[in-house]
Amino acid sequence: STEDATGKSLDSLRYTGGEAAVAQRIDPAREPGLSPEQRRFMAQVELAQRQRALQRRLRGRNVLLALGVGAVTAGICILRARRGPGGS
């Protein structure tokens, strides 16, 4: 059988209704056959995945914020242009 990067057998993949395999998340604390190095590796991988997800969320939030600031700025410029020169 084939093993993944942690040495865990890929036989733990579950097939749902004849469709694609779905990987089951294993809890490193409860898995008896994992070495301390494998547990550390799994923790590093999970941390990297969480950081990538956070970066994606922040990037999207920054884009929305930039669009909002741009819209407000454009609105202010348009309103000032309608008033004419020196108008209050």
N, C-alpha and C positions, 0 to 999 in steps of 0.2 A: 504494500500500500504506500501511497505517496504521503510525505510529511510536509508541513508548512515550516516557516522560519523558526518557530518555537519548538519544532520536533514533534508536535502534536499530529496525530494521524488525521488526514483529511476525510476519513471515513465518517467523521461526525457531521458531515454535511447532510442536511435533511432535504429530501425531495418532496415537494408539495404537489400532489395531484398530477404527477408526471411532468410537471413544469421544471423550471430551472432550480438548481440546488440553492438552498438558503443556509448560510453559515449560522450556526448557533454560537452566541457569545458564551464563552466559558468564564467562570469566576476563578481567577488565579488563586485566590485564598482557599477555595474549596476543592481545587483540582489536586489530587494526591500525587500524580506522577510528574509534576513540574519541578525543575530545579530552581534554586534561588536566582540563577542567571536568566532562566526563561521567564520567571516572574518579573524581573527587572526589565527585560526586553519588552514584555507585553505592556508594562506600565509606561515605558517610553513611547511606544507606538500609540497608545491611547492618548497620551498627553499631546503628541504631535497632531493627532486627528482633531482634538479639541481646539488646539491653537489655530489650525487651518480654518475650522468652522468659525471661530471668533473673528479671524481676519476677514473672512468673506462677509460676515454680518457688518463689521465696522466699515468695510469698503462701501457696501451698499448704503449704509447710513450716511457716510461722508458725501456720496454722490447726491443723495436726496437733500442734504443740508446745503450743498453748493447750489443746486437748482433753486432751492427756496430763497437763498440770499440773492441769487441772480434775478429772480422774479421780483423781489422787493425793490432791488436797486433799479431795475428797468421801470417799475411802476413809479418810483420817485422821480426818475428822469423824465418820464412822459408827463407827469403832473406839472413839473416845473416848466417844461417846454410849452404846455398849454396856457400857462399864466402869462407868458410873454416876458420880455426883458425887464428885469428889475421889479417885477410884480410881487406883492406879498400876499 
